[in-house]
Amino acid sequence: MDGWSEEDGGSAWAGDDGPAAEGFAGELFLQLADRGWLVVEPEVGRRVIAELRGTLEAVRDRVRLAELSRRLRETAGVELSPEEDQVAVDSVFAEQIAAGRWEQALVELPKYIEAFRRAAGLPEEP
């Protein structure tokens, strides 16, 4: 069973992915919703879920762009336009700064969405 981390004085939730999954709290939100400690009105839940889905789509776009940029950079002998080259450089730089945080967000954001669905008492979507 997950619980409060003893190593840091109980300030972070220790789950399967380590303390608060390095800044994310998807498992914590799910557990709070399941226990009835995270409760929101259905309309608030719908609004939060819509915003989280928008964020998830933006993260997916960023990950796709990073992958495309990586592939462009790996392609030997291909001349890139200045615009393509700048996109590739920007993407590589952003990924180095984020150091895998985009991929972790892809895992955690659906947990946030599910937690708010449960917290608002909304039905599961097919």
Backbone torsions as a table, in degrees:
resi	resn	phi	psi	omega
1	MET	NA	134.4	177.4
2	ASP	-71.0	157.8	177.9
3	GLY	-165.2	-177.1	179.2
4	TRP	-66.6	137.0	-179.1
5	SER	-70.2	128.6	177.0
6	GLU	-79.3	-27.5	-175.4
7	GLU	-63.1	-30.9	-176.4
8	ASP	-115.4	26.6	177.0
9	GLY	73.1	20.0	176.4
10	GLY	82.0	17.0	-177.2
11	SER	-89.3	-8.1	178.7
12	ALA	-134.2	148.1	179.8
13	TRP	-80.4	128.9	178.7
14	ALA	-99.7	114.8	178.6
15	GLY	-123.1	-163.5	-179.9
16	ASP	-62.4	-25.5	-176.8
17	ASP	-99.9	17.1	179.3
18	GLY	89.9	177.9	-177.5
19	PRO	-55.9	113.9	176.0
20	ALA	49.8	28.5	179.3
21	ALA	42.4	47.6	177.4
22	GLU	54.5	52.5	175.8
23	GLY	103.5	-12.7	177.1
24	PHE	-100.7	155.1	-176.8
25	ALA	-136.1	35.7	-178.2
26	GLY	-58.2	-46.6	179.9
27	GLU	-64.3	-39.0	178.0
28	LEU	-62.6	-46.5	178.9
29	PHE	-61.2	-41.1	178.0
30	LEU	-61.8	-45.1	-179.5
31	GLN	-66.3	-40.2	177.6
32	LEU	-62.1	-42.1	178.6
33	ALA	-65.7	-42.9	-179.9
34	ASP	-63.3	-33.8	-178.7
35	ARG	-86.5	-4.0	179.9
36	GLY	81.7	14.7	179.8
37	TRP	-92.3	-14.9	172.9
38	LEU	-117.0	109.5	-177.4
39	VAL	-135.6	131.1	176.8
40	VAL	-135.7	156.4	175.6
41	GLU	-64.9	148.1	-179.5
42	PRO	-52.6	-42.0	-179.0
43	GLU	-65.6	-39.4	177.0
44	VAL	-65.0	-43.4	178.1
45	GLY	-59.0	-44.6	179.2
46	ARG	-61.2	-42.5	-179.0
47	ARG	-66.1	-44.9	178.8
48	VAL	-63.5	-43.7	179.4
49	ILE	-61.9	-42.6	178.8
50	ALA	-61.5	-41.7	179.0
51	GLU	-67.7	-40.2	177.6
52	LEU	-64.9	-38.9	177.0
53	ARG	-64.1	-38.9	175.6
54	GLY	-62.5	-41.5	177.3
55	THR	-64.5	-43.4	179.1
56	LEU	-60.1	-42.5	178.7
57	GLU	-64.5	-39.9	177.8
58	ALA	-64.0	-39.6	177.8
59	VAL	-66.3	-42.6	177.0
60	ARG	-58.6	-42.6	178.3
61	ASP	-62.0	-41.6	-179.3
62	ARG	-64.5	-41.2	179.4
63	VAL	-66.7	-41.8	177.0
64	ARG	-61.1	-42.8	179.1
65	LEU	-63.7	-41.9	178.4
66	ALA	-62.4	-41.6	179.3
67	GLU	-66.2	-43.9	177.8
68	LEU	-61.1	-43.8	179.2
69	SER	-62.6	-41.1	178.3
70	ARG	-61.5	-44.0	-180.0
71	ARG	-65.0	-40.9	177.5
72	LEU	-60.9	-42.9	-179.4
73	ARG	-66.0	-34.1	-178.3
74	GLU	-77.5	-19.6	-177.3
75	THR	-74.3	107.8	-176.9
76	ALA	-72.3	140.2	172.7
77	GLY	79.9	2.7	-179.6
78	VAL	-94.7	126.6	175.8
79	GLU	-81.7	128.4	176.9
80	LEU	-100.3	145.0	172.9
81	SER	-68.0	160.4	178.1
82	PRO	-56.7	-37.3	179.7
83	GLU	-66.6	-44.0	178.3
84	GLU	-64.3	-41.5	179.2
85	ASP	-62.2	-42.1	179.8
86	GLN	-65.9	-40.0	176.6
87	VAL	-60.9	-43.9	-179.8
88	ALA	-62.9	-45.7	-179.9
89	VAL	-63.1	-46.4	179.7
90	ASP	-59.9	-42.5	-178.8
91	SER	-65.8	-44.9	178.7
92	VAL	-62.1	-43.2	179.3
93	PHE	-61.8	-46.1	180.0
94	ALA	-61.8	-40.1	179.7
95	GLU	-67.8	-36.5	177.7
96	GLN	-66.1	-38.7	177.8
97	ILE	-66.4	-45.3	-176.4
98	ALA	-78.3	-24.0	176.6
99	ALA	44.6	60.7	175.0
100	GLY	84.5	1.1	-178.0
101	ARG	-67.3	-31.3	178.9
102	TRP	-62.0	-46.4	-179.9
103	GLU	-64.1	-39.2	177.8
104	GLN	-65.1	-36.4	177.3
105	ALA	-63.4	-35.3	177.4
106	LEU	-62.8	-29.7	178.5
107	VAL	-82.2	-40.9	-172.4
108	GLU	-82.4	-37.6	-176.9
109	LEU	-58.8	-40.6	175.7
110	PRO	-60.9	-30.2	176.5
111	LYS	-67.3	-41.1	176.9
112	TYR	-61.4	-44.8	179.9
113	ILE	-60.0	-46.6	179.3
114	GLU	-64.1	-40.5	179.8
115	ALA	-61.9	-43.4	179.7
116	PHE	-71.8	-29.1	174.0
117	ARG	-62.3	-47.4	179.1
118	ARG	-65.3	-42.6	-177.8
119	ALA	-63.2	-30.2	-180.0
120	ALA	-91.6	-4.8	-179.0
121	GLY	68.9	29.6	-179.5
122	LEU	-85.9	150.3	179.7
123	PRO	-71.1	154.7	176.2
124	GLU	-66.8	144.7	176.9
125	GLU	-94.4	144.7	-178.9
126	PRO	-66.3	NA	NA
